[in-house]
Amino acid sequence: MLEYIFIIATGLLGFFFFSLLGRSEKKLSDWIFLFWILLLLVTEVSFLSYARGQANKHPLFIATICDTHLLHPLLLYFYVRSLTDKHLKINSKSLVHFFPLIIYDIAKLYINFGLEVMECYNDGSCLNVDNKYVTALYIYKYIVMVVYIYLTLKLVKSHRKNVNSELEIYHNLWVKNLVNGTIFLFIGILLIQIFRVAFPVQFYDRMLITSTLTTFFVFILLYMANSHAFLFVKQNKQLISSKFVQKSDTTKTEKATISDEEKRIFRKVEEHVINNQSFLNGMLTLKDLADEIGCPQRQLSYCINTMTGHSFTHYINKFRVDYLKKLLNDPNKQHFTILSLAEESGFNSKSTLVRIFKQHTGMTPSMYMEQNNL
């Protein structure tokens, strides 16, 4: 039964891989995701080989795939970075992130062939839980995985505060689901390792259980990718626009019929934001503003979306851009750098500044200064 499940997963991954490979004008995020899918595809082939009892026939192949497990959280990290940072480039500095994998592989090879106290490349995998070297390698592997999952979560949390468009909303949802799925998979595999030690009889075939759990993750991944298929095609912006036509029409209708109470709340918001300059707080959230004016968070979000046609983040960023323009035009501020003035205006990073400023003005801060002879 499991053998057929692995075959189906392998076939679906192969189809998905070649579908993405055939896409024209691939971005860095597409190439990273493609490589990850390829790695999952090869991993599924190793699962199939193990399920068929062929691990002893292809021990080097199985052991080599085990050596690449650290690549999965690393690829997830770089994939999320490429989606949240449009200016990301893979360069020599990026190679630092591969050091944990290199250290792991060198240590494993030395322990296996140098000290000759492990048989990973002869047996097909390291399954002897009584071997202290095997245990040490597993602990090291899980520590590295935890670190990169944590770094990825930080990226997702940081990006969530700067979502300004429908496309970014769906990108953020896709990334969030992908990261959550990976975390649950990691927790499941970690629990299997613990149960293997605590209940060796019930969990004697740890690799087969882990393979099955990973394969179910693959099915969930492919299901999510299918649900967000418009993110993987060239015309994603047009698809997003058509997807939200009905939403936009509804928003216009709601704006025309907005109640006097909601208009009053919005005026109160405008006065509060302007008078208190709440937008200068780079960590300001919808909940923070709702608490400040004593309004339910959902009602505040609705009022802003209906009255402006934009999200809360976009609404606040407009104040920040206008404030930064005033600072740039101020003769007394000419000796300050753009970045320092941006931080004073509520922007958290240079990449965020350039993207948002260009979104609101059609030009970068430097272009704005050059155009106005500042």
Secondary structure as UniProt FT lines:
FT   HELIX           2..21
FT   HELIX           28..51
FT   TURN            52..53
FT   TURN            55..57
FT   HELIX           59..67
FT   TURN            68..70
FT   HELIX           71..84
FT   TURN            86..87
FT   HELIX           92..98
FT   HELIX           99..109
FT   HELIX           110..114
FT   HELIX           120..123
FT   TURN            129..130
FT   HELIX           132..160
FT   TURN            161..162
FT   HELIX           166..198
FT   TURN            200..203
FT   HELIX           206..227
FT   HELIX           229..232
FT   TURN            234..235
FT   HELIX           236..243
FT   HELIX           245..256
FT   HELIX           260..276
FT   HELIX           278..280
FT   TURN            282..283
FT   HELIX           286..293
FT   HELIX           297..308
FT   HELIX           312..329
FT   HELIX           331..333
FT   TURN            334..335
FT   HELIX           338..344
FT   TURN            345..346
FT   HELIX           350..361
FT   HELIX           365..371
FT   TURN            372..373
//
